[in-house]
C-alpha cells in the first residue's frame, strides 16, 4: 500500500447535497439516485453472463464493511458466481459513513473481498475483514506483513503469491519498509463464503528468487504445463545495470515445492534456474511492480496492461505479443491522462503518484476491457493532516471501462 481513486464520485456528492431534505419522498428519491449512480448493489448474488450485451456489472469499491480504501486490487474468478479481490494495506474503521480517514487504523498486509453480479448486471461487493482479539488484522500471515500479488488457479487449487515485507525505520521518506522474501498461499477448498475461513498453507519461494527481484508475481499466467510470472528486476553488477520485468516460470507439477523449480529466461532464450546477472533477460521494459498479462482470443494476442512509471504514473499503457516471451509491441496508450496526477485536474496534489494498473478479464465485454489503477501519496500517511487521510477519493481502485 503505503509503498508503490475518485470513488466518492457524483453519486456520493448528490447524496450529501440532498441529505438534509426532510420530505420522505425526496429521501426515497435520493436513495434511488445513489443506488443507480453507484452501480453497486446488495441484491441477490447470482451468476451472470459477461458476454451479454445487456450486462453492465462494472466493479466499484464503496466504503462498507469497515473497509475504507486499499491498493493492489488483483482479481480472480472463483466460480460462475464469485470473483475474489485482494487489496494491499487497507484503511479500516468500525465507524460507518466516515468522510475522512483521520485517526483511522491501517491493516498492514492483505484484505479480501468477493463480488458477484445480478443477472441484470448490477455489481455487488462484500469486504471480508479479519479480526483477532477484537482488532482488524491481515487475512494472511499471523505475525508477518504480506502483500498480495496476482492469484492464479491450477489443477483446481487457488494460489495467491505474497510479498513478505519488513519495517526498516532507517529508510528515508514515508515508506519505511523493504522486501524480505516471497511466499505462495495455497488454498484447496474455497467454497465457504467467508474467505477467512478457507484452509491455507504456505510455501516459501524465497530460496529460488534471484537477488534483484523486487516483486515476483507482478502478474501470473497459467499456460500449458507452467505458471509464468513477470518479476520486477533491478540490479547492478560488474558495471552492468538491469532494470525491467523479466520472465520466470514454475512447472505446475512442482507448485508444492516451487523454490527448487523456478526457471528464468536468459538472454540466449534458454530457461535456467540460476542465471548470472548479466544473462537475465528483460522482456518488458515497463519496470513495474504490478501489471496484468492476459490472453485476448479475439485478437489472438497476449496483452500486457500497466501504468507508466513516468510523471508519477500519468498514463495507462498496453503492449501485445504472440508469445509470452515476446517480442512485445511498442506501448499503446489506453488512458492518456490520469486525472490524479494532472495539474489541471481538481483531483491533483503534487505529492500524488499512481500505479497498480491492470486489466480484469472477468468483466470484459467484447473488445472493451475493464481496467483499474490506484493513486497514493508521498505525504506521510501517519499524520492526520495528510492528503491521503483527508481525501477518501485517494488510495482506492479507480475503475475505467475502455471502449474501442
C-alpha positions as CSV (number, residue, x, y, z in Angstrom):
1,X,0.0,0.0,0.0
2,X,1.8,2.7,1.5
3,X,4.5,1.5,-0.9
4,X,4.0,1.9,-4.5
5,X,-9.4,6.9,-6.9
6,X,-12.2,9.4,-7.2
7,X,-14.6,6.8,-5.8
8,X,-16.8,9.3,-4.0
9,X,-18.0,10.5,-7.3
10,X,-21.1,12.3,-8.3
11,X,-23.4,9.7,-6.7
12,X,-21.9,10.4,-3.2
13,X,-22.0,14.2,-3.8
14,X,-25.6,14.0,-4.8
15,X,-26.4,12.1,-1.6
16,X,-24.6,14.6,0.6
17,X,-26.2,17.7,-1.0
18,X,-29.7,16.4,-0.6
19,X,-29.2,14.7,2.7
20,X,-30.8,17.5,4.7
21,X,-34.1,17.3,2.9
22,X,-37.0,16.4,5.2
23,X,-39.7,15.1,2.9
24,X,-40.0,11.4,2.8
25,X,-40.4,11.4,-1.0
26,X,-37.2,13.3,-1.5
27,X,-35.3,11.0,0.8
28,X,-36.5,8.0,-1.2
29,X,-35.6,9.6,-4.5
30,X,-32.1,10.4,-3.3
31,X,-31.6,6.8,-2.2
32,X,-32.6,5.6,-5.6
33,X,-30.3,8.0,-7.3
34,X,-27.4,6.9,-5.2
35,X,-28.0,3.3,-5.9
36,X,-28.3,3.8,-9.6
37,X,-25.3,6.1,-9.9
38,X,-23.0,4.0,-7.8
39,X,-23.8,0.8,-9.8
40,X,-23.3,-1.2,-6.6
41,X,-26.0,-3.4,-5.0
42,X,-26.7,-5.5,-2.0
43,X,-29.1,-7.6,-4.1
44,X,-29.2,-11.3,-4.8
45,X,-25.8,-12.9,-5.5
46,X,-26.4,-14.9,-8.7
47,X,-24.5,-15.8,-11.8
48,X,-24.5,-13.5,-14.8
49,X,-23.2,-13.8,-18.4
50,X,-20.4,-11.3,-19.0
51,X,-20.8,-11.9,-22.8
52,X,-24.3,-10.5,-22.7
53,X,-24.6,-7.0,-24.3
54,X,-27.1,-6.0,-21.7
55,X,-24.8,-6.9,-18.8
56,X,-23.1,-3.9,-17.2
57,X,-21.6,-5.1,-13.9
58,X,-18.7,-2.6,-13.7
59,X,-16.7,-3.0,-10.4
60,X,-16.9,-0.3,-7.8
61,X,-15.4,-0.1,-4.4
62,X,-17.6,1.7,-1.8
63,X,-16.7,2.2,1.8
64,X,-18.5,-0.5,3.7
65,X,-18.0,-3.5,6.0
66,X,-15.3,-1.5,7.8
67,X,-13.1,-1.0,4.6
68,X,-12.1,2.5,3.7
69,X,-9.6,2.0,0.9
70,X,-6.7,-0.2,-0.2
71,X,-4.4,-0.7,-3.2
72,X,-3.5,-3.8,-5.3
73,X,-7.0,-4.8,-6.5
74,X,-5.9,-8.1,-8.0
75,X,-8.9,-10.2,-9.0
76,X,-9.7,-13.8,-10.0
77,X,-12.8,-15.7,-10.8
78,X,-13.5,-18.4,-8.2
79,X,-16.6,-20.0,-9.9
80,X,-19.5,-18.9,-12.1
81,X,-20.8,-16.6,-9.3
82,X,-17.9,-15.1,-7.3
83,X,-14.8,-13.1,-8.1
84,X,-12.1,-12.7,-5.4
85,X,-10.5,-9.3,-4.8
86,X,-7.2,-8.8,-3.0
87,X,-6.1,-5.5,-1.6
88,X,-2.8,-4.4,0.0
89,X,-2.5,-2.4,3.2
90,X,-6.0,-1.1,3.9
91,X,-7.7,1.7,6.0
92,X,-10.3,0.2,8.4
93,X,-12.8,1.5,10.9
94,X,-15.8,0.3,12.9
95,X,-17.5,3.6,12.3
96,X,-19.8,3.8,9.3
97,X,-20.2,6.7,7.0
98,X,-16.7,8.3,7.6
99,X,-15.9,11.3,5.5
100,X,-12.2,11.1,6.0
101,X,-9.5,8.7,7.4
102,X,-8.3,10.9,10.3
103,X,-7.4,8.7,13.2
104,X,-8.2,5.6,11.2
105,X,-6.2,2.4,11.6
106,X,-4.3,0.6,8.8
107,X,-4.2,-3.1,8.3
108,X,-0.7,-3.9,7.1
109,X,-0.9,-6.8,4.8
110,X,-3.8,-8.2,2.8
111,X,-7.6,-7.7,2.9
112,X,-10.1,-9.6,0.9
113,X,-13.5,-9.1,-0.8
114,X,-15.7,-11.2,-3.0
115,X,-18.0,-9.7,-5.7
116,X,-21.0,-11.0,-7.6
117,X,-23.3,-9.7,-10.3
118,X,-27.0,-9.8,-10.6
119,X,-28.4,-11.2,-13.8
120,X,-29.3,-7.7,-14.9
121,X,-25.6,-6.7,-14.4
122,X,-25.5,-4.9,-11.0
123,X,-22.2,-5.3,-9.2
124,X,-22.2,-6.2,-5.5
125,X,-19.1,-6.4,-3.4
126,X,-18.6,-7.6,0.2
127,X,-15.4,-7.0,2.1
128,X,-14.3,-9.7,4.5
129,X,-12.2,-8.1,7.1
130,X,-10.5,-10.5,9.6
131,X,-10.3,-9.8,13.3
132,X,-8.2,-11.1,16.1
133,X,-8.7,-10.2,19.7
134,X,-11.2,-7.5,18.6
135,X,-8.7,-5.9,16.2
136,X,-8.7,-5.9,12.4
137,X,-5.7,-7.9,11.1
138,X,-4.3,-9.1,7.7
139,X,-6.0,-12.1,6.1
140,X,-2.6,-13.7,5.5
141,X,0.2,-14.2,8.0
142,X,-0.2,-14.3,11.7
143,X,3.0,-12.4,12.5
144,X,4.0,-11.3,9.0
145,X,3.5,-8.4,6.7
146,X,2.4,-10.0,3.4
147,X,1.3,-8.1,0.4
148,X,-0.9,-9.8,-2.3
149,X,0.2,-10.3,-5.9
150,X,-1.6,-11.8,-8.9
151,X,-3.5,-15.0,-7.9
152,X,-4.0,-18.0,-10.2
153,X,-5.7,-21.3,-10.5
154,X,-4.0,-24.6,-11.3
155,X,-5.5,-28.1,-11.1
156,X,-8.4,-26.8,-9.1
157,X,-6.2,-25.2,-6.5
158,X,-6.1,-21.5,-5.8
159,X,-2.7,-19.9,-5.4
160,X,-2.0,-16.5,-4.0
161,X,1.6,-15.2,-4.3
162,X,2.6,-12.9,-1.5
163,X,5.5,-10.5,-0.9
164,X,6.9,-10.6,2.6
165,X,7.7,-7.1,3.9
166,X,9.5,-5.9,7.0
167,X,9.7,-2.5,8.5
168,X,13.0,-0.6,8.3
169,X,13.0,2.7,10.2
170,X,16.4,3.7,8.8
171,X,14.9,4.2,5.3
172,X,14.4,7.8,4.4
173,X,10.9,9.1,3.4
174,X,7.4,8.0,4.4
175,X,7.7,4.4,3.1
176,X,10.0,2.7,5.7
177,X,9.9,-0.9,4.6
178,X,11.8,-3.4,2.4
179,X,11.2,-6.7,0.7
180,X,12.1,-9.7,2.9
181,X,11.0,-12.6,0.7
182,X,8.2,-14.3,-1.4
183,X,5.6,-16.9,-0.5
184,X,2.6,-18.5,-2.1
185,X,-0.6,-19.3,-0.2
186,X,-2.2,-22.5,-1.4
187,X,-6.0,-23.0,-0.9
188,X,-7.6,-26.2,-2.0
189,X,-11.1,-25.5,-0.7
190,X,-12.7,-22.1,-1.2
191,X,-16.4,-23.0,-1.2
192,X,-17.2,-21.1,2.0
193,X,-18.5,-17.6,1.5
194,X,-16.0,-16.1,4.0
195,X,-12.5,-16.4,2.5
196,X,-11.0,-16.0,6.0
197,X,-12.4,-19.4,6.8
198,X,-10.6,-21.1,3.9
199,X,-7.8,-23.5,5.0
200,X,-4.5,-22.1,3.9
201,X,-0.9,-23.4,3.8
202,X,2.1,-21.5,2.7
203,X,5.2,-22.4,0.7
204,X,8.3,-20.3,0.7
205,X,9.6,-19.4,-2.8
206,X,12.4,-17.1,-1.5
207,X,15.3,-19.6,-1.9
208,X,14.5,-19.7,-5.6
209,X,14.3,-16.0,-6.1
210,X,17.3,-14.1,-7.6
211,X,18.8,-11.2,-5.8
212,X,17.4,-8.1,-7.6
213,X,13.8,-9.3,-7.8
214,X,11.7,-6.7,-6.1
215,X,8.3,-8.2,-6.8
216,X,8.0,-11.8,-8.1
217,X,4.4,-12.3,-9.2
218,X,3.6,-8.9,-10.7
219,X,1.3,-10.9,-12.8
220,X,0.7,-14.6,-13.2
221,X,-0.2,-16.6,-16.3
222,X,-1.1,-20.3,-16.3
223,X,-0.3,-21.6,-19.8
224,X,0.5,-25.2,-20.9
225,X,2.4,-27.1,-18.2
226,X,3.8,-24.0,-16.4
227,X,2.8,-20.9,-14.5
228,X,4.6,-17.8,-15.8
229,X,5.5,-14.6,-13.9
230,X,7.0,-11.2,-14.8
231,X,9.1,-10.2,-11.8
232,X,10.3,-6.6,-11.4
233,X,14.1,-6.9,-11.5
234,X,16.5,-4.2,-10.6
235,X,20.2,-4.7,-10.0
236,X,23.7,-3.6,-11.0
237,X,26.8,-5.8,-11.0
238,X,30.2,-5.7,-12.7
239,X,29.3,-2.4,-14.3
240,X,26.0,-3.7,-15.9
241,X,22.7,-2.4,-14.7
242,X,19.5,-4.3,-15.4
243,X,16.0,-2.8,-14.8
244,X,12.7,-4.1,-16.1
245,X,10.3,-7.0,-16.0
246,X,11.9,-10.4,-16.6
247,X,10.2,-13.7,-17.3
248,X,10.1,-16.8,-15.0
249,X,8.2,-20.0,-14.8
250,X,7.4,-22.9,-12.5
251,X,6.1,-26.3,-13.7
252,X,2.5,-26.8,-12.4
253,X,3.5,-30.2,-11.1
254,X,6.2,-28.5,-8.9
255,X,4.0,-26.0,-7.2
256,X,4.2,-28.0,-3.9
257,X,7.9,-27.2,-3.8
258,X,8.3,-24.2,-6.1
259,X,11.6,-22.8,-4.7
260,X,13.6,-25.6,-6.3
261,X,11.8,-25.3,-9.6
262,X,11.9,-21.6,-10.6
263,X,13.3,-21.1,-14.1
264,X,14.4,-17.8,-15.6
265,X,14.5,-16.8,-19.3
266,X,18.0,-15.9,-20.3
267,X,19.3,-13.5,-23.0
268,X,20.1,-16.6,-25.1
269,X,16.5,-17.7,-24.9
270,X,17.1,-20.6,-22.6
271,X,15.4,-21.5,-19.3
272,X,17.8,-21.7,-16.3
273,X,17.3,-21.9,-12.6
274,X,20.2,-19.6,-11.5
275,X,21.4,-17.5,-14.4
276,X,24.0,-14.9,-13.6
277,X,23.1,-11.2,-13.5
278,X,24.5,-10.4,-17.0
279,X,22.3,-13.1,-18.6
280,X,18.9,-12.2,-17.1
281,X,16.6,-11.1,-20.0
282,X,14.3,-8.2,-19.6
283,X,11.3,-8.9,-21.7
284,X,9.3,-5.8,-20.8
285,X,10.9,-2.5,-20.1
286,X,7.9,-1.4,-18.1
287,X,9.7,-1.9,-14.8
288,X,6.5,-2.0,-12.7
289,X,5.7,-3.9,-9.6
290,X,2.1,-4.6,-10.6
291,X,0.5,-5.3,-14.0
292,X,-1.6,-7.8,-15.9
293,X,-0.8,-10.1,-18.8
294,X,-3.9,-11.8,-20.3
295,X,-4.7,-13.6,-23.5
296,X,-7.2,-11.9,-25.8
297,X,-8.7,-14.6,-28.0
298,X,-10.4,-12.1,-30.3
299,X,-7.0,-10.8,-31.3
300,X,-5.0,-13.9,-30.8
301,X,-2.6,-11.9,-28.7
302,X,-1.2,-11.7,-25.2
303,X,-1.9,-8.2,-23.8
304,X,0.2,-6.5,-21.0
305,X,-1.5,-3.6,-19.2
306,X,0.3,-1.4,-16.7
307,X,0.6,2.2,-15.6
308,X,3.6,4.2,-16.8
309,X,6.3,4.9,-14.2
310,X,7.0,8.3,-15.8
311,X,5.5,11.5,-14.5
312,X,4.1,9.8,-11.4
313,X,2.1,7.3,-13.4
314,X,0.2,9.7,-15.8
315,X,-0.7,7.1,-18.5
316,X,-2.1,3.6,-18.8
317,X,-0.3,1.6,-21.4
318,X,-0.6,-1.8,-23.2
319,X,1.7,-3.9,-25.2
320,X,0.9,-7.0,-27.3
321,X,2.8,-10.2,-28.2
322,X,2.2,-13.5,-29.9
323,X,4.1,-15.3,-27.2
324,X,4.7,-14.8,-23.5
325,X,8.4,-14.4,-24.2
326,X,7.7,-11.7,-26.7
327,X,8.8,-9.8,-28.6
328,X,6.3,-7.2,-27.3
329,X,5.0,-4.3,-29.4
330,X,5.7,-0.7,-28.6
331,X,3.5,0.7,-25.9
332,X,0.0,1.9,-26.9
333,X,-1.8,4.4,-24.8
334,X,-5.1,3.2,-23.2
335,X,-5.6,6.2,-20.9
336,X,-3.8,9.3,-22.0
337,X,-4.2,11.4,-18.8
338,X,-4.6,10.1,-15.3
339,X,-6.6,12.9,-13.5
340,X,-5.0,12.4,-10.1
341,X,-1.6,13.4,-11.4
342,X,-2.8,16.0,-13.9
343,X,-2.0,19.6,-12.6
344,X,-5.1,20.8,-14.4
345,X,-7.4,18.4,-12.6
346,X,-9.2,19.2,-9.3
347,X,-8.1,15.9,-8.0
348,X,-4.4,16.8,-8.3
349,X,-1.9,17.1,-5.5
350,X,1.8,17.5,-6.0
351,X,2.5,14.5,-3.7
352,X,0.3,12.1,-5.6
353,X,1.6,9.2,-7.7
354,X,-0.4,6.4,-9.4
355,X,0.4,2.8,-10.0
356,X,-1.1,-0.8,-9.9
357,X,-2.5,-0.6,-13.4
358,X,-4.1,-3.9,-14.6
359,X,-6.9,-5.4,-16.6
360,X,-9.7,-7.5,-15.3
361,X,-10.8,-10.0,-17.9
362,X,-13.6,-11.3,-15.6
363,X,-15.6,-8.1,-16.5
364,X,-14.6,-7.6,-20.1
365,X,-17.3,-7.4,-22.8
366,X,-16.2,-8.0,-26.3
367,X,-13.2,-5.9,-27.1
368,X,-13.9,-3.3,-24.3
369,X,-11.5,-4.1,-21.4
370,X,-12.1,-3.1,-17.8
371,X,-9.0,-1.8,-16.0
372,X,-8.1,-0.4,-12.6
373,X,-5.3,1.7,-11.1
374,X,-4.6,3.2,-7.7
375,X,-3.2,6.5,-6.6
376,X,-1.2,7.1,-3.4
377,X,0.7,10.0,-1.8
378,X,4.2,10.7,-0.8
379,X,2.7,12.6,2.1
380,X,3.2,10.9,5.5
381,X,0.1,8.8,5.9
382,X,0.7,8.6,9.7
383,X,-0.1,12.3,10.0
384,X,-3.8,13.0,10.5
385,X,-3.5,16.1,8.3
386,X,-2.0,14.2,5.4
387,X,-3.7,14.4,2.0
388,X,-4.4,10.6,1.9
389,X,-6.3,10.8,5.3
390,X,-8.3,13.9,4.4
391,X,-9.4,12.7,1.0
392,X,-11.3,9.4,0.6
393,X,-11.1,9.5,-3.2
394,X,-7.4,8.8,-3.0
395,X,-6.0,5.3,-2.3
396,X,-8.7,3.1,-3.7
397,X,-9.1,1.3,-7.1
398,X,-10.2,3.6,-9.9
399,X,-12.2,1.6,-12.5
400,X,-12.3,2.5,-16.2
401,X,-14.3,0.8,-18.9
402,X,-12.4,1.4,-22.1
403,X,-14.4,1.5,-25.3
404,X,-12.9,1.0,-28.7
